[in-house]
Amino acid sequence: MAAGITAPKRRATKAQQEWNAGMRGMPEPGRSVEVPGSCTTPRCGAEADTLDESDPALSGWTRAGVYGSREPDRVWCSGLCAAYGVALAELRLTATARRKADAARKREAADA
């Protein structure tokens, strides 16, 4: 249907009622979520060793790092930001660390 044209109201079918309470059409926009990597929280993504971990302002934050990565451990304001940071650190694994991780996975699969 073309933009700006509204369809006549129709009743939802029994299947639609069972599946999604009869909702029809386009979904309503969800809540606004900060895109990882563009977080505006001060110090989010900062190198962990440059911060004082006893600082009460960091309470509840996540410290995360990946062994063998060129990226240092960092602190993140939320789990979403931490997951983004860990993914980036995994992408920056050194070649040697990547080979060791692949070999370990193969050993585990052979042992199973």
C-alpha positions as CSV (number, residue, x, y, z in Angstrom):
1,M,0.0,0.0,0.0
2,A,1.3,3.4,-0.9
3,A,2.5,5.8,1.8
4,G,-0.2,8.1,3.2
5,I,-3.1,5.8,2.2
6,T,-5.0,4.3,5.1
7,A,-6.7,0.9,4.7
8,P,-10.2,0.4,6.0
9,K,-10.2,-1.2,9.5
10,R,-10.7,-4.9,9.5
11,R,-11.1,-7.4,12.3
12,A,-8.2,-9.6,13.1
13,T,-8.5,-13.2,12.2
14,K,-8.6,-15.9,14.9
15,A,-4.9,-16.8,14.1
16,Q,-3.9,-13.2,14.4
17,Q,-5.7,-12.9,17.8
18,E,-3.9,-16.0,19.1
19,W,-0.5,-15.0,17.7
20,N,-0.2,-11.3,18.7
21,A,-3.5,-10.3,20.3
22,G,-4.8,-9.1,16.9
23,M,-2.4,-6.3,16.4
24,R,-2.1,-5.3,12.8
25,G,0.0,-2.9,10.7
26,M,3.4,-1.5,11.5
27,P,4.9,-1.8,15.0
28,E,5.3,1.3,17.1
29,P,8.8,2.5,17.6
30,G,10.6,1.1,20.7
31,R,12.5,3.0,23.3
32,S,15.6,4.9,22.3
33,V,18.7,2.9,22.9
34,E,22.2,4.4,22.7
35,V,24.2,2.8,19.9
36,P,27.3,1.0,21.3
37,G,30.4,2.8,20.3
38,S,28.8,6.2,20.5
39,C,28.0,6.1,24.2
40,T,28.1,9.6,25.7
41,T,28.7,8.4,29.3
42,P,31.9,10.0,30.5
43,R,34.7,7.4,31.0
44,C,32.8,4.6,29.3
45,G,35.4,2.6,27.4
46,A,38.4,4.1,29.2
47,E,41.4,1.9,29.9
48,A,40.9,0.2,33.2
49,D,44.4,0.8,34.5
50,T,44.0,4.5,34.2
51,L,41.1,4.7,36.6
52,D,40.8,4.3,40.4
53,E,38.7,1.3,40.9
54,S,37.8,2.4,44.4
55,D,36.0,5.4,42.9
56,P,32.3,5.1,44.0
57,A,31.2,6.6,40.6
58,L,32.4,3.4,38.9
59,S,30.2,1.1,41.2
60,G,28.2,-1.2,39.0
61,W,30.4,-0.7,35.9
62,T,31.9,-3.6,34.1
63,R,35.6,-4.2,33.6
64,A,36.3,-6.4,30.6
65,G,39.2,-7.6,28.5
66,V,40.1,-10.5,26.2
67,Y,43.3,-12.5,26.8
68,G,45.6,-12.2,23.8
69,S,44.0,-9.1,22.5
70,R,45.9,-6.0,21.5
71,E,43.2,-4.0,23.3
72,P,43.8,-3.3,27.0
73,D,41.1,-4.1,29.7
74,R,38.5,-1.3,29.7
75,V,35.6,-0.3,31.9
76,W,32.1,0.0,30.6
77,C,29.0,1.8,31.9
78,S,26.6,-1.0,31.0
79,G,26.4,-4.6,29.8
80,L,25.5,-3.4,26.3
81,C,28.6,-1.3,26.0
82,A,30.8,-4.1,27.6
83,A,29.5,-6.6,25.0
84,Y,30.5,-4.1,22.3
85,G,33.9,-3.6,23.8
86,V,34.5,-7.4,24.2
87,A,33.6,-8.0,20.6
88,L,36.0,-5.3,19.4
89,A,38.8,-6.8,21.6
90,E,38.1,-10.3,20.1
91,L,38.5,-8.8,16.7
92,R,41.9,-7.5,17.7
93,L,43.3,-10.8,18.9
94,T,46.9,-11.2,17.9
95,A,47.6,-13.9,15.3
96,T,49.3,-16.1,17.9
97,A,46.4,-15.8,20.3
98,R,43.9,-16.6,17.6
99,R,45.8,-19.8,16.6
100,K,46.0,-20.9,20.2
101,A,42.3,-20.3,20.7
102,D,41.5,-22.3,17.6
103,A,43.7,-25.2,18.6
104,A,42.1,-25.2,22.1
105,R,38.6,-25.4,20.6
106,K,39.6,-28.3,18.3
107,R,41.1,-30.2,21.3
108,E,37.9,-29.6,23.3
109,A,35.8,-30.9,20.4
110,A,38.0,-34.0,20.0
111,D,37.7,-34.7,23.7
112,A,33.9,-34.4,23.7
